[in-house]
Amino acid sequence: MNSTPDLWYITVQTFPELLHRNAAEYGDRRAQWWKTGGKNTDSLTYAQLAHTVRELSAGLMSLGLTRGDRACIMARTRPQWMWADYAILCGGAITVCIYPSVSPDEVRHIVNDSGARFIFVDDEENLNKIKSVWPQMPTLEKVIFLEDWHVSAEDRVISTGDLRALGRRLLARDPDAYEQRWRSVTLDDPMTIVYTSGTTGVPKGAVHTHRSINAACRRDLSVFSARPFTEQDVFLSFLPLSHTYERECGHGCAMHCAVTIAYSDPKSLVDDMQIFRPTAFVSVPRLYERIYMTMQARTSGSPLKKAIFEYAMKTGLELVETLTDANGFINMAEGVDINAGVPLSLKIRHKIVDRIFFSKVRAMMGGRFRFAFSAAGSLPADLCKVFLAMGIRIYEGYGSTETCNTITINRPDKILPGSVGPVAPGVEGRIASDGEWQVKGENIFAGYWNNPEATREAFTPDGFFKTGDIVTVHADGYLRIVDRKKGLMVLDTGKNVPSAKIEAKFSLSRWIDVVMPVGDNRKFVTALVVPNFDAFIRLFDEQGVPYDKAALEFAEQDGTRTCVRAGQDFVDRPELRELIDADIQKVNTELQDYERIKKFLILTRKLTVESGEMTPTLKVKRNEVLKHFGTEIENLYG
């Protein structure tokens, strides 16, 4: 009897071939699922998805789209993003990704650099961004609005409804045109250009082919082979599709398995988990931090709830430590009984806290959750253990736009919290003399668009991609990321200080939102600190601490209304400064003397994407922050 799981979906094909395979063989399966208002939903089967794409792609062909042309998508994560993507790809063209939050100047740079002829947008705000710089984008011919309303006053702006109508007319005249076009696409054709958000410099367009992204999907799916995906699985999608992470690890893998993709956004994530009951999703460490902080905040108002929370966390972490082997590995594979071999007293305590607390957290996530990925930043070891303690499997991996994501990943039966796992299947890796991680594989990008010099600089003479990350190797080839080469601070004493190491230690701080260490060519380390304004507002209001409420500014961030700026009087309150200082001193005890934060400045506002201080994936752009707060930093050293 053959006990090997049937992984029928790990196949090699272009993405137009993948779409049409699913339509032909799994046409009645649900492909996309989304909310239409309240708890009401709508969906498309794979056959309906392919029909929608056929009309849109033929519409683009009617407008003159030819093989190798570039077309942009500048939209939030939604079903129509995928329609536009496959319409472009089935037309033999190249999808160019633009984050919907970028400035008009960045739109102009990407459109002009790629030579894009068409751009899909999903709201008036981004339509207006494009209009403001359209005269400076000579190649751009049409904007396609991802809604069905007709734009009669704008000759160069049409709706997807109009585009589909154009497609139907073309197909009536030439029934074979679309079929011939999508079948002409080859594995080595460029599939997409993704402009790196980059923490420094001008964005560069990383080119991936159908072959490299297919290889990336096969790589990821082969890691999770013990329990195959079936049509019962639901992948929840809420990260930006403008990034390769959601587009490949989420959508790409779901398409290979012909499973359902459900759509959400951070504003309604918890509610949507109740509706869609997902089995898997991909996310970033920031989200897991905020989930933990939310749980902590919800229990802080009641002494009883706080005591239950703290006891549950303590018990769960004790169980995790019991399950941890001598090298720090934990087996959290699906189907494993985590209570097996655990002392009876701990087993009983864990079952109690699981029933009264942990099970409710899992139910909040829909009750069918299998696992989640974490990448696009470091997941602190303590945070990983907290979720494992609750029975929520998070497998951390590591990669970049240029590698189409995963080049290392923790294995389900062997998680090492704080590490990014061993090298992924199909990837070859090595550590250079300076500690930089370098990789080869089918999943590596083809080069930077219109930038041969940057492409040459990205690779070693023998063809390894230089990731720019410093790593160390631990048991069984598991890697830990020390820092970006550019994030490694060198004091004037010659000591190397990894800023990422310091930043990660504040991940579970209740009072600190962001810490950015400073120290390059300085005698000691200082830091810029963004407080958790919302936590302090709750504290001050509970304790009757006076502050200027008129100076507070709020904004929508990751789906919640959050304070983004406060007055100087707010951050000068001794109650705030003492709590932040206590957190910093606690972290300092865990650092080498030369790594410790000797002085710090508490900022009155958050770092934002709009100001250019954060990337769209919420990584700090160090150079921009150093530039914006140059005077304040000098004062710290003065």
Secondary structure, 3 states (H helix, E strand, C coil): CCCCCCCCCCCCCCHHHHHHHHHHHCCCCEEEEEEEECCEEEEEEHHHHHHHHHHHHHHHHHCCCCCCCEEEEECCCCHHHHHHHHHHHHCCCEEEECCCCCCHHHHHHHHHHHCCCEEEECCHHHHHHHHHHHHHCCCCCEEEECCCCCCCCCCCEEEHHHHHHHHHHHHHHCCCHHHHHHHCCCCCCEEEEEECCCCCCCCCEEEEEHHHHHHHHHHHHHHCCCCCCCCCCEEEECCCCCCHHHHHHHHHHHHHHCCEEEECCHHHHHHHHHHHCCCEEEECHHHHHHHHHHHHHHHHCCHHHHHHHHHHHHHHHHHHHHHCCCCCCECCCCCCCCCCCCCHHHHHHHHHHHHHHHHHHHHHCCCCCCEEEECCCCCCHHHHHHHHHCCCCEEEEEEECCCCEEEEECECCEECCCCCECECCCEEEEECCCCEEEEEECCCCCEECCCHHHHHHHECCCCCEEEEEEEEECHHHCEEEEEEHHHEEECCCCCEEEHHHHHHCCCCCCCEEEEEEECCCCCCEEEEEEECHHHHHHHHHHHCCCCCHHHCEEEEECCEEEEEECCHHHHHCHHHHHHHHHHHHHHHCCCCHHHCEEEEEECCECCCCCCCCECCCCCECHHHHHHHCHHHHHHHHC
